[in-house]
């Protein structure tokens, strides 16, 4: 699913590893979500949204 | 299953991995005991041989529980990769195993050691995990 993780991560100068460590998943998972190879579960999607301080539907774009 | 909170996720995975390693070693050791100990005491102690075999099976059941807990402790993408690999392994073992049974019954192939199946499954599993890791790289 299309998402804004790379954009929001870049704004904060965070690496994928930084995001992974903050939400409790592996760096490979963050990369796979970012590159749309893998859709996260709801708990992980909500953790990502809380991390970037936006709503889930603003982070993941249903196109 | 709920994903554990970030602070606990890494610790939970490490604990589960340690547990799996311990029970894998225990199962391997009990298998070696069941296989080779009877050769030391011969046919004179069938009860001891049965005990060694039952110990291996019991440890094996605990290993299964440990494996399940390890899968549940994994990061969700890693868990998907492992579960996909397990599905491929089960399917390949089922298909190839029964294929071998009918081919051997028809005299098309020679009898193969029963150890060939777990070795085949291990190879298939490793290839499937590698494929999953590459797919989601």
N, CA and C atoms of all chains as a GROMACS GRO file, in nm:
protein
  600
    1UNK      N    1   0.086  -0.119   0.000
    1UNK     CA    2   0.000   0.000   0.000
    1UNK      C    3   0.090   0.124   0.000
    2UNK      N    4   0.048   0.219  -0.082
    2UNK     CA    5   0.128   0.342  -0.091
    2UNK      C    6   0.129   0.413   0.045
    3UNK      N    7   0.242   0.472   0.080
    3UNK     CA    8   0.252   0.537   0.210
    3UNK      C    9   0.354   0.650   0.206
    4UNK      N   10   0.356   0.727   0.317
    4UNK     CA   11   0.442   0.846   0.324
    4UNK      C   12   0.558   0.826   0.421
    5UNK      N   13   0.592   0.704   0.451
    5UNK     CA   14   0.695   0.678   0.552
    5UNK      C   15   0.830   0.736   0.511
    6UNK      N   16   0.870   0.713   0.387
    6UNK     CA   17   1.001   0.764   0.342
    6UNK      C   18   1.005   0.916   0.353
    7UNK      N   19   0.896   0.981   0.311
    7UNK     CA   20   0.888   1.128   0.315
    7UNK      C   21   0.898   1.180   0.458
    8UNK      N   22   0.820   1.120   0.548
    8UNK     CA   23   0.816   1.168   0.686
    8UNK      C   24   0.947   1.133   0.759
    9UNK      N   25   1.005   1.020   0.724
    9UNK     CA   26   1.132   0.978   0.783
    9UNK      C   27   1.242   1.076   0.744
   10UNK      N   28   1.239   1.114   0.616
   10UNK     CA   29   1.339   1.206   0.562
   10UNK      C   30   1.330   1.342   0.631
   11UNK      N   31   1.209   1.388   0.658
   11UNK     CA   32   1.189   1.518   0.725
   11UNK      C   33   1.255   1.522   0.862
   12UNK      N   34   1.260   1.405   0.926
   12UNK     CA   35   1.317   1.397   1.060
   12UNK      C   36   1.462   1.345   1.061
   13UNK      N   37   1.515   1.322   0.941
   13UNK     CA   38   1.652   1.269   0.926
   13UNK      C   39   1.668   1.137   1.001
   14UNK      N   40   1.565   1.054   0.996
   14UNK     CA   41   1.572   0.922   1.058
   14UNK      C   42   1.606   0.818   0.954
   15UNK      N   43   1.683   0.718   0.994
   15UNK     CA   44   1.708   0.604   0.906
   15UNK      C   45   1.595   0.503   0.924
   16UNK      N   46   1.592   0.403   0.836
   16UNK     CA   47   1.493   0.296   0.851
   16UNK      C   48   1.515   0.221   0.983
   17UNK      N   49   1.642   0.208   1.020
   17UNK     CA   50   1.675   0.142   1.146
   17UNK      C   51   1.622   0.221   1.265
   18UNK      N   52   1.627   0.355   1.257
   18UNK     CA   53   1.573   0.438   1.365
   18UNK      C   54   1.423   0.413   1.382
   19UNK      N   55   1.352   0.412   1.269
   19UNK     CA   56   1.207   0.389   1.273
   19UNK      C   57   1.179   0.249   1.327
   20UNK      N   58   1.255   0.152   1.280
   20UNK     CA   59   1.236   0.013   1.322
   20UNK      C   60   1.254  -0.001   1.474
   21UNK      N   61   1.357   0.060   1.525
   21UNK     CA   62   1.385   0.051   1.668
   21UNK      C   63   1.275   0.119   1.750
   22UNK      N   64   1.220   0.229   1.697
   22UNK     CA   65   1.118   0.304   1.772
   22UNK      C   66   0.984   0.232   1.777
   23UNK      N   67   0.954   0.151   1.673
   23UNK     CA   68   0.824   0.083   1.672
   23UNK      C   69   0.835  -0.067   1.700
   24UNK      N   70   0.958  -0.115   1.723
   24UNK     CA   71   0.975  -0.254   1.765
   24UNK      C   72   0.963  -0.358   1.656
   25UNK      N   73   1.010  -0.325   1.536
   25UNK     CA   74   1.015  -0.423   1.428
   25UNK      C   75   1.155  -0.422   1.368
   26UNK      N   76   1.180  -0.512   1.271
   26UNK     CA   77   1.312  -0.517   1.209
   26UNK      C   78   1.324  -0.410   1.100
   27UNK      N   79   1.446  -0.375   1.068
   27UNK     CA   80   1.469  -0.276   0.961
   27UNK      C   81   1.412  -0.328   0.828
   28UNK      N   82   1.424  -0.459   0.807
   28UNK     CA   83   1.372  -0.518   0.683
   28UNK      C   84   1.221  -0.495   0.673
   29UNK      N   85   1.152  -0.500   0.785
   29UNK     CA   86   1.007  -0.477   0.785
   29UNK      C   87   0.976  -0.334   0.744
   30UNK      N   88   1.047  -0.239   0.802
   30UNK     CA   89   1.026  -0.098   0.766
   30UNK      C   90   1.052  -0.078   0.617
   31UNK      N   91   1.160  -0.136   0.567
   31UNK     CA   92   1.194  -0.124   0.425
   31UNK      C   93   1.084  -0.184   0.338
   32UNK      N   94   1.034  -0.302   0.377
   32UNK     CA   95   0.932  -0.370   0.298
   32UNK      C   96   0.801  -0.291   0.296
   33UNK      N   97   0.766  -0.227   0.408
   33UNK     CA   98   0.644  -0.144   0.414
   33UNK      C   99   0.664  -0.020   0.327
   34UNK      N  100   0.780   0.042   0.342
   34UNK     CA  101   0.809   0.164   0.269
   34UNK      C  102   0.806   0.142   0.117
   35UNK      N  103   0.859   0.029   0.073
   35UNK     CA  104   0.866  -0.002  -0.071
   35UNK      C  105   0.743  -0.076  -0.120
   36UNK      N  106   0.640  -0.083  -0.034
   36UNK     CA  107   0.510  -0.140  -0.070
   36UNK      C  108   0.515  -0.290  -0.104
   37UNK      N  109   0.616  -0.358  -0.053
   37UNK     CA  110   0.622  -0.503  -0.072
   37UNK      C  111   0.543  -0.575   0.036
   38UNK      N  112   0.512  -0.507   0.146
   38UNK     CA  113   0.447  -0.570   0.260
   38UNK      C  114   0.356  -0.470   0.327
   39UNK      N  115   0.230  -0.513   0.357
   39UNK     CA  116   0.138  -0.427   0.430
   39UNK      C  117   0.143  -0.463   0.578
   40UNK      N  118   0.160  -0.363   0.667
   40UNK     CA  119   0.173  -0.394   0.810
   40UNK      C  120   0.039  -0.433   0.871
   41UNK      N  121   0.047  -0.494   0.990
   41UNK     CA  122  -0.073  -0.522   1.067
   41UNK      C  123  -0.126  -0.390   1.124
   42UNK      N  124  -0.248  -0.391   1.176
   42UNK     CA  125  -0.307  -0.269   1.234
   42UNK      C  126  -0.223  -0.214   1.350
   43UNK      N  127  -0.179  -0.300   1.446
   43UNK     CA  128  -0.098  -0.245   1.556
   43UNK      C  129   0.027  -0.173   1.507
   44UNK      N  130   0.094  -0.232   1.408
   44UNK     CA  131   0.216  -0.168   1.356
   44UNK      C  132   0.180  -0.041   1.280
   45UNK      N  133   0.072  -0.043   1.204
   45UNK     CA  134   0.029   0.076   1.130
   45UNK      C  135  -0.002   0.190   1.228
   46UNK      N  136  -0.069   0.158   1.339
   46UNK     CA  137  -0.102   0.261   1.438
   46UNK      C  138   0.024   0.312   1.507
   47UNK      N  139   0.120   0.221   1.533
   47UNK     CA  140   0.246   0.266   1.596
   47UNK      C  141   0.320   0.362   1.504
   48UNK      N  142   0.320   0.331   1.374
   48UNK     CA  143   0.384   0.420   1.276
   48UNK      C  144   0.314   0.556   1.275
   49UNK      N  145   0.182   0.554   1.275
   49UNK     CA  146   0.107   0.680   1.272
   49UNK      C  147   0.136   0.763   1.397
   50UNK      N  148   0.139   0.696   1.513
   50UNK     CA  149   0.168   0.769   1.639
   50UNK      C  150   0.310   0.824   1.637
   51UNK      N  151   0.403   0.747   1.580
   51UNK     CA  152   0.542   0.791   1.572
   51UNK      C  153   0.554   0.920   1.493
   52UNK      N  154   0.484   0.928   1.380
   52UNK     CA  155   0.492   1.046   1.295
   52UNK      C  156   0.387   1.150   1.330
   53UNK      N  157   0.306   1.121   1.430
   53UNK     CA  158   0.206   1.214   1.482
   53UNK      C  159   0.105   1.257   1.376
   54UNK      N  160   0.059   1.156   1.300
   54UNK     CA  161  -0.047   1.179   1.203
   54UNK      C  162  -0.143   1.062   1.211
   55UNK      N  163  -0.258   1.074   1.139
   55UNK     CA  164  -0.356   0.965   1.140
   55UNK      C  165  -0.310   0.854   1.045
   56UNK      N  166  -0.361   0.734   1.070
   56UNK     CA  167  -0.325   0.618   0.986
   56UNK      C  168  -0.363   0.643   0.841
   57UNK      N  169  -0.481   0.703   0.819
   57UNK     CA  170  -0.526   0.725   0.681
   57UNK      C  171  -0.451   0.840   0.614
   58UNK      N  172  -0.373   0.913   0.692
   58UNK     CA  173  -0.286   1.016   0.632
   58UNK      C  174  -0.149   0.956   0.601
   59UNK      N  175  -0.116   0.848   0.670
   59UNK     CA  176   0.014   0.782   0.650
   59UNK      C  177   0.007   0.680   0.536
   60UNK      N  178  -0.103   0.605   0.531
   60UNK     CA  179  -0.122   0.504   0.426
   60UNK      C  180  -0.231   0.552   0.331
   61UNK      N  181  -0.200   0.547   0.202
   61UNK     CA  182  -0.290   0.603   0.101
   61UNK      C  183  -0.356   0.491   0.023
   62UNK      N  184  -0.487   0.480   0.035
   62UNK     CA  185  -0.564   0.374  -0.030
   62UNK      C  186  -0.595   0.414  -0.173
   63UNK      N  187  -0.504   0.374  -0.265
   63UNK     CA  188  -0.527   0.411  -0.406
   63UNK      C  189  -0.546   0.289  -0.492
   64UNK      N  190  -0.240  -1.259   1.701
   64UNK     CA  191  -0.171  -1.229   1.827
   64UNK      C  192  -0.127  -1.084   1.825
   65UNK      N  193  -0.140  -1.012   1.940
   65UNK     CA  194  -0.101  -0.874   1.950
   65UNK      C  195   0.052  -0.864   1.942
   66UNK      N  196   0.100  -0.769   1.865
   66UNK     CA  197   0.244  -0.745   1.860
   66UNK      C  198   0.286  -0.682   1.992
   67UNK      N  199   0.392  -0.733   2.057
   67UNK     CA  200   0.433  -0.676   2.186
   67UNK      C  201   0.480  -0.533   2.167
   68UNK      N  202   0.473  -0.451   2.274
   68UNK     CA  203   0.518  -0.312   2.264
   68UNK      C  204   0.666  -0.308   2.228
   69UNK      N  205   0.711  -0.199   2.164
   69UNK     CA  206   0.847  -0.191   2.113
   69UNK      C  207   0.955  -0.225   2.214
   70UNK      N  208   0.942  -0.177   2.337
   70UNK     CA  209   1.048  -0.199   2.435
   70UNK      C  210   1.065  -0.347   2.466
   71UNK      N  211   0.958  -0.424   2.457
   71UNK     CA  212   0.964  -0.566   2.493
   71UNK      C  213   0.988  -0.657   2.373
   72UNK      N  214   0.968  -0.606   2.252
   72UNK     CA  215   0.969  -0.692   2.134
   72UNK      C  216   1.104  -0.761   2.115
   73UNK      N  217   1.212  -0.681   2.124
   73UNK     CA  218   1.346  -0.738   2.103
   73UNK      C  219   1.380  -0.839   2.211
   74UNK      N  220   1.349  -0.804   2.337
   74UNK     CA  221   1.379  -0.896   2.448
   74UNK      C  222   1.299  -1.024   2.434
   75UNK      N  223   1.171  -1.012   2.394
   75UNK     CA  224   1.087  -1.131   2.379
   75UNK      C  225   1.142  -1.221   2.270
   76UNK      N  226   1.187  -1.160   2.159
   76UNK     CA  227   1.241  -1.239   2.049
   76UNK      C  228   1.370  -1.308   2.092
   77UNK      N  229   1.456  -1.236   2.164
   77UNK     CA  230   1.583  -1.297   2.207
   77UNK      C  231   1.558  -1.412   2.304
   78UNK      N  232   1.460  -1.390   2.396
   78UNK     CA  233   1.428  -1.496   2.493
   78UNK      C  234   1.376  -1.620   2.421
   79UNK      N  235   1.287  -1.598   2.325
   79UNK     CA  236   1.229  -1.709   2.250
   79UNK      C  237   1.335  -1.779   2.166
   80UNK      N  238   1.426  -1.703   2.108
   80UNK     CA  239   1.534  -1.761   2.027
   80UNK      C  240   1.627  -1.845   2.115
   81UNK      N  241   1.657  -1.795   2.233
   81UNK     CA  242   1.740  -1.871   2.327
   81UNK      C  243   1.673  -2.001   2.367
   82UNK      N  244   1.544  -1.992   2.396
   82UNK     CA  245   1.468  -2.111   2.433
   82UNK      C  246   1.467  -2.214   2.322
   83UNK      N  247   1.447  -2.167   2.197
   83UNK     CA  248   1.445  -2.258   2.082
   83UNK      C  249   1.582  -2.325   2.065
   84UNK      N  250   1.688  -2.246   2.083
   84UNK     CA  251   1.824  -2.303   2.069
   84UNK      C  252   1.846  -2.412   2.173
   85UNK      N  253   1.805  -2.385   2.297
   85UNK     CA  254   1.824  -2.483   2.405
   85UNK      C  255   1.748  -2.613   2.375
   86UNK      N  256   1.621  -2.599   2.338
   86UNK     CA  257   1.541  -2.720   2.314
   86UNK      C  258   1.581  -2.792   2.186
   87UNK      N  259   1.638  -2.720   2.087
   87UNK     CA  260   1.690  -2.785   1.967
   87UNK      C  261   1.811  -2.871   2.003
   88UNK      N  262   1.899  -2.816   2.085
   88UNK     CA  263   2.016  -2.892   2.131
   88UNK      C  264   1.972  -3.012   2.216
   89UNK      N  265   1.873  -2.990   2.301
   89UNK     CA  266   1.824  -3.099   2.387
   89UNK      C  267   1.764  -3.210   2.302
   90UNK      N  268   1.687  -3.173   2.200
   90UNK     CA  269   1.628  -3.276   2.114
   90UNK      C  270   1.736  -3.352   2.038
   91UNK      N  271   1.836  -3.279   1.988
   91UNK     CA  272   1.946  -3.343   1.916
   91UNK      C  273   2.021  -3.441   2.005
   92UNK      N  274   2.047  -3.398   2.128
   92UNK     CA  275   2.117  -3.485   2.223
   92UNK      C  276   2.034  -3.608   2.256
   93UNK      N  277   1.904  -3.589   2.277
   93UNK     CA  278   1.818  -3.703   2.310
   93UNK      C  279   1.806  -3.797   2.192
   94UNK      N  280   1.810  -3.742   2.070
   94UNK     CA  281   1.806  -3.827   1.950
   94UNK      C  282   1.932  -3.912   1.941
   95UNK      N  283   2.047  -3.849   1.970
   95UNK     CA  284   2.174  -3.922   1.969
   95UNK      C  285   2.172  -4.032   2.074
   96UNK      N  286   2.118  -4.000   2.192
   96UNK     CA  287   2.109  -4.100   2.299
   96UNK      C  288   2.023  -4.218   2.256
   97UNK      N  289   1.906  -4.188   2.198
   97UNK     CA  290   1.814  -4.294   2.156
   97UNK      C  291   1.874  -4.377   2.043
   98UNK      N  292   1.955  -4.314   1.961
   98UNK     CA  293   2.011  -4.385   1.846
   98UNK      C  294   2.131  -4.471   1.883
   99UNK      N  295   2.222  -4.416   1.964
   99UNK     CA  296   2.350  -4.485   1.986
   99UNK      C  297   2.361  -4.558   2.119
  100UNK      N  298   2.287  -4.514   2.221
  100UNK     CA  299   2.298  -4.582   2.351
  100UNK      C  300   2.262  -4.730   2.344
  101UNK      N  301   2.154  -4.766   2.272
  101UNK     CA  302   2.120  -4.910   2.264
  101UNK      C  303   2.232  -4.995   2.206
  102UNK      N  304   2.318  -4.935   2.121
  102UNK     CA  305   2.429  -5.012   2.066
  102UNK      C  306   2.531  -5.043   2.174
  103UNK      N  307   2.532  -4.961   2.278
  103UNK     CA  308   2.625  -4.985   2.388
  103UNK      C  309   2.575  -5.095   2.480
  104UNK      N  310   2.443  -5.094   2.512
  104UNK     CA  311   2.395  -5.195   2.605
  104UNK      C  312   2.326  -5.313   2.535
  105UNK      N  313   2.321  -5.312   2.402
  105UNK     CA  314   2.270  -5.426   2.326
  105UNK      C  315   2.122  -5.451   2.347
  106UNK      N  316   2.079  -5.578   2.325
  106UNK     CA  317   1.937  -5.613   2.336
  106UNK      C  318   1.895  -5.646   2.478
  107UNK      N  319   1.988  -5.632   2.574
  107UNK     CA  320   1.958  -5.678   2.709
  107UNK      C  321   1.875  -5.578   2.789
  108UNK      N  322   1.860  -5.456   2.738
  108UNK     CA  323   1.788  -5.354   2.814
  108UNK      C  324   1.683  -5.285   2.728
  109UNK      N  325   1.581  -5.359   2.688
  109UNK     CA  326   1.477  -5.298   2.604
  109UNK      C  327   1.404  -5.185   2.674
  110UNK      N  328   1.385  -5.193   2.807
  110UNK     CA  329   1.316  -5.088   2.881
  110UNK      C  330   1.394  -4.958   2.873
  111UNK      N  331   1.526  -4.967   2.885
  111UNK     CA  332   1.610  -4.848   2.877
  111UNK      C  333   1.605  -4.787   2.737
  112UNK      N  334   1.599  -4.874   2.637
  112UNK     CA  335   1.590  -4.827   2.499
  112UNK      C  336   1.458  -4.755   2.477
  113UNK      N  337   1.349  -4.815   2.527
  113UNK     CA  338   1.218  -4.750   2.517
  113UNK      C  339   1.219  -4.616   2.588
  114UNK      N  340   1.282  -4.612   2.705
  114UNK     CA  341   1.289  -4.487   2.782
  114UNK      C  342   1.363  -4.380   2.702
  115UNK      N  343   1.472  -4.419   2.636
  115UNK     CA  344   1.549  -4.323   2.556
  115UNK      C  345   1.465  -4.270   2.440
  116UNK      N  346   1.391  -4.359   2.376
  116UNK     CA  347   1.307  -4.318   2.264
  116UNK      C  348   1.195  -4.224   2.312
  117UNK      N  349   1.131  -4.262   2.424
  117UNK     CA  350   1.020  -4.179   2.477
  117UNK      C  351   1.072  -4.043   2.523
  118UNK      N  352   1.194  -4.040   2.579
  118UNK     CA  353   1.253  -3.913   2.620
  118UNK      C  354   1.271  -3.823   2.497
  119UNK      N  355   1.320  -3.882   2.386
  119UNK     CA  356   1.338  -3.806   2.263
  119UNK      C  357   1.205  -3.749   2.212
  120UNK      N  358   1.101  -3.830   2.219
  120UNK     CA  359   0.968  -3.784   2.173
  120UNK      C  360   0.916  -3.673   2.264
  121UNK      N  361   0.932  -3.691   2.395
  121UNK     CA  362   0.887  -3.590   2.491
  121UNK      C  363   0.960  -3.458   2.469
  122UNK      N  364   1.090  -3.465   2.457
  122UNK     CA  365   1.170  -3.343   2.432
  122UNK      C  366   1.127  -3.281   2.298
  123UNK      N  367   1.094  -3.368   2.202
  123UNK     CA  368   1.047  -3.319   2.073
  123UNK      C  369   0.919  -3.238   2.084
  124UNK      N  370   0.826  -3.284   2.169
  124UNK     CA  371   0.701  -3.210   2.189
  124UNK      C  372   0.729  -3.072   2.251
  125UNK      N  373   0.821  -3.069   2.346
  125UNK     CA  374   0.856  -2.940   2.407
  125UNK      C  375   0.922  -2.850   2.303
  126UNK      N  376   1.002  -2.910   2.214
  126UNK     CA  377   1.065  -2.833   2.106
  126UNK      C  378   0.959  -2.771   2.015
  127UNK      N  379   0.852  -2.845   1.988
  127UNK     CA  380   0.744  -2.793   1.904
  127UNK      C  381   0.682  -2.670   1.969
  128UNK      N  382   0.659  -2.677   2.102
  128UNK     CA  383   0.603  -2.563   2.175
  128UNK      C  384   0.699  -2.444   2.168
  129UNK      N  385   0.827  -2.474   2.186
  129UNK     CA  386   0.930  -2.370   2.180
  129UNK      C  387   0.933  -2.304   2.042
  130UNK      N  388   0.920  -2.385   1.937
  130UNK     CA  389   0.920  -2.332   1.800
  130UNK      C  390   0.799  -2.242   1.778
  131UNK      N  391   0.683  -2.283   1.828
  131UNK     CA  392   0.561  -2.202   1.815
  131UNK      C  393   0.577  -2.068   1.886
  132UNK      N  394   0.633  -2.072   2.006
  132UNK     CA  395   0.654  -1.947   2.081
  132UNK      C  396   0.754  -1.857   2.008
  133UNK      N  397   0.857  -1.916   1.949
  133UNK     CA  398   0.956  -1.838   1.875
  133UNK      C  399   0.891  -1.769   1.755
  134UNK      N  400   0.806  -1.843   1.683
  134UNK     CA  401   0.736  -1.784   1.569
  134UNK      C  402   0.649  -1.667   1.613
  135UNK      N  403   0.581  -1.682   1.726
  135UNK     CA  404   0.493  -1.576   1.775
  135UNK      C  405   0.572  -1.453   1.821
  136UNK      N  406   0.697  -1.474   1.864
  136UNK     CA  407   0.778  -1.362   1.912
  136UNK      C  408   0.846  -1.285   1.798
  137UNK      N  409   0.843  -1.342   1.680
  137UNK     CA  410   0.912  -1.277   1.568
  137UNK      C  411   0.841  -1.151   1.522
  138UNK      N  412   0.917  -1.061   1.465
  138UNK     CA  413   0.864  -0.946   1.392
  138UNK      C  414   0.769  -0.998   1.284
  139UNK      N  415   0.661  -0.926   1.251
  139UNK     CA  416   0.555  -0.981   1.167
  139UNK      C  417   0.602  -1.018   1.025
  140UNK      N  418   0.696  -0.945   0.969
  140UNK     CA  419   0.746  -0.983   0.836
  140UNK      C  420   0.830  -1.109   0.847
  141UNK      N  421   0.917  -1.117   0.949
  141UNK     CA  422   0.999  -1.237   0.968
  141UNK      C  423   0.909  -1.359   0.991
  142UNK      N  424   0.799  -1.339   1.065
  142UNK     CA  425   0.707  -1.449   1.092
  142UNK      C  426   0.640  -1.495   0.962
  143UNK      N  427   0.605  -1.400   0.876
  143UNK     CA  428   0.545  -1.436   0.746
  143UNK      C  429   0.645  -1.515   0.662
  144UNK      N  430   0.770  -1.470   0.659
  144UNK     CA  431   0.873  -1.540   0.582
  144UNK      C  432   0.890  -1.683   0.633
  145UNK      N  433   0.895  -1.700   0.766
  145UNK     CA  434   0.913  -1.834   0.824
  145UNK      C  435   0.792  -1.922   0.797
  146UNK      N  436   0.671  -1.867   0.813
  146UNK     CA  437   0.551  -1.947   0.793
  146UNK      C  438   0.535  -1.986   0.646
  147UNK      N  439   0.569  -1.895   0.556
  147UNK     CA  440   0.566  -1.930   0.413
  147UNK      C  441   0.665  -2.043   0.384
  148UNK      N  442   0.785  -2.035   0.442
  148UNK     CA  443   0.888  -2.137   0.422
  148UNK      C  444   0.841  -2.272   0.479
  149UNK      N  445   0.776  -2.268   0.595
  149UNK     CA  446   0.726  -2.393   0.656
  149UNK      C  447   0.618  -2.455   0.567
  150UNK      N  448   0.533  -2.372   0.508
  150UNK     CA  449   0.427  -2.422   0.420
  150UNK      C  450   0.487  -2.489   0.297
  151UNK      N  451   0.586  -2.425   0.237
  151UNK     CA  452   0.654  -2.483   0.119
  151UNK      C  453   0.721  -2.614   0.158
  152UNK      N  454   0.785  -2.617   0.274
  152UNK     CA  455   0.855  -2.738   0.319
  152UNK      C  456   0.757  -2.852   0.340
  153UNK      N  457   0.646  -2.823   0.407
  153UNK     CA  458   0.545  -2.926   0.430
  153UNK      C  459   0.491  -2.980   0.298
  154UNK      N  460   0.460  -2.888   0.206
  154UNK     CA  461   0.407  -2.928   0.077
  154UNK      C  462   0.506  -3.012  -0.002
  155UNK      N  463   0.631  -2.968  -0.005
  155UNK     CA  464   0.733  -3.042  -0.080
  155UNK      C  465   0.755  -3.182  -0.020
  156UNK      N  466   0.759  -3.189   0.113
  156UNK     CA  467   0.778  -3.319   0.178
  156UNK      C  468   0.661  -3.411   0.148
  157UNK      N  469   0.542  -3.356   0.150
  157UNK     CA  470   0.420  -3.435   0.123
  157UNK      C  471   0.424  -3.492  -0.019
  158UNK      N  472   0.448  -3.402  -0.114
  158UNK     CA  473   0.444  -3.441  -0.255
  158UNK      C  474   0.559  -3.536  -0.291
  159UNK      N  475   0.680  -3.496  -0.253
  159UNK     CA  476   0.796  -3.579  -0.286
  159UNK      C  477   0.793  -3.710  -0.208
  160UNK      N  478   0.751  -3.701  -0.082
  160UNK     CA  479   0.745  -3.821   0.001
  160UNK      C  480   0.652  -3.926  -0.058
  161UNK      N  481   0.530  -3.886  -0.090
  161UNK     CA  482   0.436  -3.983  -0.147
  161UNK      C  483   0.475  -4.023  -0.289
  162UNK      N  484   0.539  -3.931  -0.361
  162UNK     CA  485   0.590  -3.966  -0.493
  162UNK      C  486   0.694  -4.076  -0.483
  163UNK      N  487   0.781  -4.063  -0.383
  163UNK     CA  488   0.883  -4.166  -0.362
  163UNK      C  489   0.817  -4.300  -0.323
  164UNK      N  490   0.718  -4.294  -0.236
  164UNK     CA  491   0.652  -4.417  -0.189
  164UNK      C  492   0.595  -4.496  -0.307
  165UNK      N  493   0.525  -4.428  -0.397
  165UNK     CA  494   0.464  -4.501  -0.509
  165UNK      C  495   0.570  -4.546  -0.610
  166UNK      N  496   0.675  -4.464  -0.628
  166UNK     CA  497   0.781  -4.502  -0.721
  166UNK      C  498   0.857  -4.624  -0.667
  167UNK      N  499   0.880  -4.624  -0.536
  167UNK     CA  500   0.952  -4.738  -0.475
  167UNK      C  501   0.868  -4.863  -0.479
  168UNK      N  502   0.735  -4.848  -0.456
  168UNK     CA  503   0.645  -4.964  -0.460
  168UNK      C  504   0.638  -5.023  -0.600
  169UNK      N  505   0.653  -4.936  -0.702
  169UNK     CA  506   0.648  -4.982  -0.841
  169UNK      C  507   0.783  -5.032  -0.889
  170UNK      N  508   0.883  -5.026  -0.801
  170UNK     CA  509   1.015  -5.075  -0.839
  170UNK      C  510   1.094  -4.979  -0.926
  171UNK      N  511   1.050  -4.854  -0.931
  171UNK     CA  512   1.117  -4.758  -1.018
  171UNK      C  513   1.244  -4.702  -0.955
  172UNK      N  514   1.246  -4.697  -0.822
  172UNK     CA  515   1.363  -4.643  -0.751
  172UNK      C  516   1.405  -4.740  -0.642
  173UNK      N  517   1.531  -4.728  -0.602
  173UNK     CA  518   1.582  -4.810  -0.492
  173UNK      C  519   1.535  -4.754  -0.359
  174UNK      N  520   1.536  -4.841  -0.258
  174UNK     CA  521   1.500  -4.795  -0.124
  174UNK      C  522   1.602  -4.695  -0.073
  175UNK      N  523   1.552  -4.588  -0.015
  175UNK     CA  524   1.639  -4.482   0.035
  175UNK      C  525   1.627  -4.477   0.187
  176UNK      N  526   1.734  -4.439   0.254
  176UNK     CA  527   1.732  -4.427   0.399
  176UNK      C  528   1.621  -4.331   0.443
  177UNK      N  529   1.556  -4.363   0.555
  177UNK     CA  530   1.448  -4.280   0.606
  177UNK      C  531   1.500  -4.141   0.644
  178UNK      N  532   1.630  -4.128   0.669
  178UNK     CA  533   1.688  -3.998   0.704
  178UNK      C  534   1.688  -3.901   0.586
  179UNK      N  535   1.668  -3.953   0.466
  179UNK     CA  536   1.670  -3.866   0.347
  179UNK      C  537   1.558  -3.762   0.353
  180UNK      N  538   1.442  -3.798   0.408
  180UNK     CA  539   1.330  -3.705   0.410
  180UNK      C  540   1.358  -3.582   0.497
  181UNK      N  541   1.402  -3.597   0.623
  181UNK     CA  542   1.433  -3.476   0.700
  181UNK      C  543   1.545  -3.392   0.641
  182UNK      N  544   1.642  -3.456   0.578
  182UNK     CA  545   1.749  -3.380   0.513
  182UNK      C  546   1.691  -3.300   0.396
  183UNK      N  547   1.606  -3.366   0.316
  183UNK     CA  548   1.540  -3.297   0.205
  183UNK      C  549   1.458  -3.178   0.256
  184UNK      N  550   1.384  -3.200   0.365
  184UNK     CA  551   1.301  -3.092   0.422
  184UNK      C  552   1.388  -2.976   0.471
  185UNK      N  553   1.502  -3.008   0.531
  185UNK     CA  554   1.590  -2.902   0.580
  185UNK      C  555   1.642  -2.816   0.466
  186UNK      N  556   1.680  -2.880   0.357
  186UNK     CA  557   1.730  -2.807   0.240
  186UNK      C  558   1.620  -2.720   0.182
  187UNK      N  559   1.501  -2.776   0.164
  187UNK     CA  560   1.388  -2.699   0.110
  187UNK      C  561   1.358  -2.579   0.199
  188UNK      N  562   1.358  -2.600   0.331
  188UNK     CA  563   1.328  -2.493   0.425
  188UNK      C  564   1.430  -2.380   0.414
  189UNK      N  565   1.558  -2.414   0.409
  189UNK     CA  566   1.663  -2.312   0.401
  189UNK      C  567   1.650  -2.232   0.270
  190UNK      N  568   1.622  -2.302   0.160
  190UNK     CA  569   1.605  -2.233   0.032
  190UNK      C  570   1.482  -2.142   0.037
  191UNK      N  571   1.374  -2.189   0.096
  191UNK     CA  572   1.251  -2.109   0.104
  191UNK      C  573   1.270  -1.986   0.192
  192UNK      N  574   1.342  -1.999   0.303
  192UNK     CA  575   1.370  -1.883   0.389
  192UNK      C  576   1.455  -1.782   0.313
  193UNK      N  577   1.559  -1.832   0.244
  193UNK     CA  578   1.645  -1.742   0.167
  193UNK      C  579   1.564  -1.668   0.060
  194UNK      N  580   1.474  -1.741  -0.007
  194UNK     CA  581   1.391  -1.679  -0.110
  194UNK      C  582   1.302  -1.570  -0.050
  195UNK      N  583   1.249  -1.596   0.068
  195UNK     CA  584   1.165  -1.497   0.135
  195UNK      C  585   1.244  -1.374   0.175
  196UNK      N  586   1.363  -1.396   0.228
  196UNK     CA  587   1.449  -1.283   0.268
  196UNK      C  588   1.483  -1.197   0.146
  197UNK      N  589   1.511  -1.263   0.032
  197UNK     CA  590   1.547  -1.190  -0.090
  197UNK      C  591   1.425  -1.116  -0.144
  198UNK      N  592   1.307  -1.181  -0.138
  198UNK     CA  593   1.185  -1.121  -0.189
  198UNK      C  594   1.152  -0.989  -0.118
  199UNK      N  595   1.173  -0.984   0.012
  199UNK     CA  596   1.137  -0.866   0.090
  199UNK      C  597   1.259  -0.781   0.125
  200UNK      N  598   1.367  -0.799   0.050
  200UNK     CA  599   1.489  -0.724   0.076
  200UNK      C  600   1.465  -0.575   0.056
   0.00000   0.00000   0.00000
